Amino acid sequence: MSDRTYDCDLVVAGTGMAGMAAALFAARRGLSVVQAGSTGEIVFASGLFDVLGVHPMAEGRRLASPWEGMARLAADEPKHPYGVIAPSRMKDALAEFTGWLEAHGLPYRNGGDSNVRVLSPMGTVKTSWAVPSTMWAGVEALAEKKPCLLVDFEGLREYSARQIADTVGGAWPGLRTVRVEFPGTPMRPLLTGIMGQALELRVTREQLAEVIRPHLGDCACVGLPAILGIFHPGTVLAEMEAMLGVPVFEIPTLPASVPGLRLKNVFEGHIGTEGVDLMLQRKVLDVHRQDGALQVSIGQGSVERVVRARGMILATGRFLGHGLFAERDRIRETVLDLPVHQPAGRSQWHSLDLFDPAGHPVSRAGVVTDSSFRPVDEEGRVLHEDVRCVGTLLAHQDWMRQKCGVGLAVGSSAVAVDAFVAQFSAG
Ligand SMILES: Cc1cc2nc3c(=O)[nH]c(=O)nc-3n(C[C@H](O)[C@H](O)[C@H](O)COP(=O)(O)OP(=O)(O)OC[C@H]3O[C@@H](n4cnc5c(N)ncnc54)[C@H](O)[C@@H]3O)c2cc1C
């Protein structure tokens, strides 16, 4: 380890969606940022950007508008993190976030004031707010029930066009399916990542169009699993559409997914150009205070760098991301050992009904914060003036059932960064 101490405004712990949003917003507002984490979790994401799809959760009611839903959620569940994120701030933050992705070759399309409905790989219909542009023709096809050909591939185990069509059933009479050979690779089982890479080549796109064309009939669009290129999905989509003569769309696949891989590549490849000092595959190992500033030790096993920071954003996620850790008798926050709101004992973590629409108490465990996402104790007293927690680490939300994963990540990061900017400029 070098004995030099680096100075910066903010350390961001975490490189999931929340950490990336926080680092991006902070850097674009002129703060110097050091960021540490592993982007591995992002490849598990489906690529859809949910803001708020369901409320009230126990009734499983799908929301037509995420913004109206946010207002109702904040009134019904004032402790939910959305209670302190104004819908207007959320809209601006999402526009900045998706605008940045588009500038780096990953455009998204959204429903404006409405949620959209998207086919899931199981054939169920999911409510979300924004989808990669490569999925948009599927949103329209589903809404209008256009005659459509769903294609799947010999050897691709995790995705079945037939299963999707069976689940959709009579609700979409013009849906047909076909199973074809994916050109150019004898590999079995087939992996979506490999197919995505293969489709970066024009010759594979031409061969795939050749294979699909005889099955088109009177279909007005073609749905494929999400495999339309890793680095140039816009080009791959446009060429497939030109060669087939109809709109083409992707259907999300199970994790790890190509849309997740695209997000990971864009973040890893371009966050540095915003001035963020990204320490990939590194963790925040220790935090202590010296002369009023945070001293943050970062490394992989052993300390590689000590950073003196004016503030820190914890975007370390839940159990999968390792921001929370389940010990035998309690759930622990892993970086600062912050208090974690949690059920009284393990026996109360889960409802007896696995599919309880009201969810499981453990899903709402997390760090409780004030209106600018500073961690607080049980009496509501701020524990660290210079630390803010964002994303799925937060308590009182159930992002998976409420369908609010990316909205929570982006909205809380925006509010936390706004607060740091105001705090630093006040001296
Ligand atoms: C299978 C799956 C499907 C999903 N589908 C959707 C969807 O359809 N729509 C949607 O909106 N959202 C979806 N999400 C959620 C979304 O992708 C994000 O996971 C979520 O929005 C935000 O996660 P996060 O950044 O809070 O945490 P995570 O993504 O868990 O990231 C946590 C980060 O913290 C890092 N970390 C942990 N400890 C440390 C430490 N000590 N120091 C430094 N870094 C540390 C980890 O390396 C990681 O980078 C899905 C997630 C999963 C897992």
The ligand as a Gaussian input file, in Angstrom:
#p B3LYP/6-31G(d) Opt

LIG

0 1
 C      -32.437000     -10.680000     -10.672000
 C      -32.723000      -9.197000     -10.618000
 C      -33.677000      -8.676000     -11.472000
 C      -33.970000      -7.315000     -11.424000
 N      -34.906000      -6.825000     -12.258000
 C      -35.237000      -5.518000     -12.177000
 C      -36.250000      -4.983000     -13.007000
 O      -36.858000      -5.673000     -13.822000
 N      -36.532000      -3.664000     -12.881000
 C      -35.897000      -2.854000     -11.959000
 O      -36.203000      -1.664000     -11.877000
 N      -34.942000      -3.354000     -11.153000
 C      -34.603000      -4.654000     -11.242000
 N      -33.629000      -5.149000     -10.437000
 C      -33.021000      -4.263000      -9.427000
 C      -31.939000      -3.354000      -9.972000
 O      -31.241000      -3.933000     -11.001000
 C      -30.927000      -2.969000      -8.896000
 O      -30.511000      -4.115000      -8.247000
 C      -31.460000      -2.041000      -7.916000
 O      -32.202000      -1.080000      -8.592000
 C      -30.380000      -1.268000      -7.159000
 O      -29.505000      -2.039000      -6.581000
 P      -28.406000      -1.375000      -5.653000
 O      -27.469000      -0.563000      -6.463000
 O      -29.068000      -0.724000      -4.483000
 O      -27.662000      -2.660000      -5.076000
 P      -26.814000      -3.781000      -5.822000
 O      -27.132000      -3.862000      -7.241000
 O      -26.952000      -5.006000      -4.997000
 O      -25.326000      -3.238000      -5.721000
 C      -24.614000      -3.243000      -4.521000
 C      -23.192000      -2.828000      -4.811000
 O      -22.494000      -2.611000      -3.589000
 C      -21.206000      -3.167000      -3.691000
 N      -20.682000      -3.340000      -2.337000
 C      -21.154000      -4.092000      -1.318000
 N      -20.356000      -3.934000      -0.230000
 C      -19.386000      -3.043000      -0.576000
 C      -18.288000      -2.461000       0.105000
 N      -18.000000      -2.766000       1.359000
 N      -17.518000      -1.585000      -0.571000
 C      -17.780000      -1.254000      -1.865000
 N      -18.820000      -1.785000      -2.549000
 C      -19.595000      -2.666000      -1.912000
 C      -21.396000      -4.402000      -4.525000
 O      -20.171000      -4.810000      -5.088000
 C      -22.362000      -3.839000      -5.571000
 O      -21.650000      -3.151000      -6.560000
 C      -33.295000      -6.481000     -10.495000
 C      -32.325000      -7.019000      -9.651000
 C      -32.049000      -8.362000      -9.701000
 C      -31.008000      -8.886000      -8.758000

